[in-house]
Amino acid sequence: MVIGGEEVEGKKKINVINPATGEVIDTVEAASKEDVRRAIDLAEDAFKEFSNLPLRERTKVLLKVAEIMENSRERLARTLSLESGKPIRDARVEVQRAISLFRIAAEEARFVLEGKVHRVDAYEYPPGNENRLVMEVREPIGIVGAILPFNFPVNSFAHKVAPNLAAGNTVVVKPASATPISALEMAKILYQAGLPKGVLSVVPGSGSEVGDEIVENDKVRGITFTGSTAVGLGIASKAVAKAKSIMMEMGGSDPIIVLEDADLTRAVATAVRARFEYAGQNCNAGKRIFVHESIYEKFVKEYLEAAQKLKVGDPLDETTDVGPVISEDAVKSMEEFVKDAMNRGARVSFGGFRIKTKGFFFSPTVIEDVPIDAKAMQEEVFGPVAPIARFSNDDEAVEMANSTKYGLQSAVFTKDLRRALNIAKRLHFGGVMINDSTRLRWDALPFGGVKMSGVGGREGVRNTILNMTEPKIVSINLS
């Protein structure tokens, strides 16, 4: 683990498994509660000086991180691919996004933190406002606990660390136990870039030991989390009980609605990519597909043809489209989703089985005419299973799309923009993509969902800085 800039050994180890082989590729240290408390204490001590550094000094570190990452990007991408099972082409994209994110945080911070002067002479009360100069400034909240998901260990690290460092916060990171190596490598790069000691720690370990200590420790003033809804709600309740700032990016079951006038070639290609990229293990993957009944058969035919062309294999192979899921439990979960859909009358048109090879591979799967009450339509399917259903009119499509407890992102395919906007207005999601993928995300812009997909502030460079700083009013009486 990395505590305050020093590599520290622990009493226990965590085996890191390559999902493509099922073999141990490395071990990392598992932090104890005492280790986490030490990291938090160091972050508290470092905050006093770090938060008072000129903004230009903090952003210099972020820009240096981006430079070091540029020179190390192939190594970082390979590490990411090995521990997560993400195809190497997608791993390179994730690393490049993280590089850009550090630069964006460095650039945006001066605008988000610039503050303002209020014209209080416009108000009758309190008396004497004409003689007051009232400024609003933003100040860092202190220590932020960052809890990462397994599927974006580099980019999620960047999202949770770069804006907070720009704001002047110190950060204690708990990486996912399945993918801790990338976060540890990122911590080393930050200190190599000149980050002052104590400002950042990365403490791998269990949620019950490491996660709970971060969430419940009174010195930690903010929690930023990405992961499942069940875990996120538990964390949020504990954090709010201690009046912490929270940013909870949770689960999703993003629908894709294909209307009868859609560009079918575009809709099929986008829907296949949105569902099967990284073996379907993205929170904003296109997880449910609803197609107008008049084009249903044609859409499914073309979708099947495209899905069957996907190459499943070694994530380090440059030609691989779909790699493994993250674990044995994930494989079993996919089997349960398929079985439940079939028991409810759906039919598997392609895939639906574990690929008999080493590692945790599940075949890209297409299930037709899936009823709306099937688990694949109601729960988050974090794997390469595509349930498809038909609808007869716009009202039915909207009702089916809104039928889950999730509300992250959604997509509508049609040539009629007025119709698309009308549907978008009725969809209960944090984002609606018209003629585009649910996978769209702009790292500088707000990202998150409604209902069970998000609690607290939205993620994004500007939003993170705003959510993890506090406004302060300073009034000067000039009379």
Buried (B, 14 or more C-beta within 10 A) or exposed (E): BBBBBEEBEBEEEBEBBBBBBBEEBBEBBBBBBEBBBBBBBBBBBBBEEBBEBEBEEBBBBBBBBBBBBEEBBEEBBBBBBBBBBBBBBBBBBBBBBBBBBBBBBBBBBEEBBEEEEBEBEEEEEEEEBEEBEBEEBBBBBBBBBBBBBBBBBBBBBBBBBBBBBBBBBBBBBBBBBBBBBBBBBBBBBBBEBEBBEBBBBBBBBBBEBBBBBBBBBEBBBBBBBBBBBEBBBBBBEBBBEEEBBBBBBBBBBBBBBBBBBBBBEEBBBBBBBBBBBBBBBBBBBBBBBBBBEEBBEEBBEBBBEBBEEBEBBBBBBEEBBBBBBBBBEBBEBBBEBBEBBBEBEBEBBBBBEBBEEEBBBBBBBBBBBBEBEBBBBBBBBBBBBBBBBBBEEBEBBBBBBBBBEBBBBBBBBBEBEEBBEEBBEBBBBBBBBBBBBBBEBEBBEBBBBBBBBBBBBBBBBBBBBBBBBBEEEEEEEEE
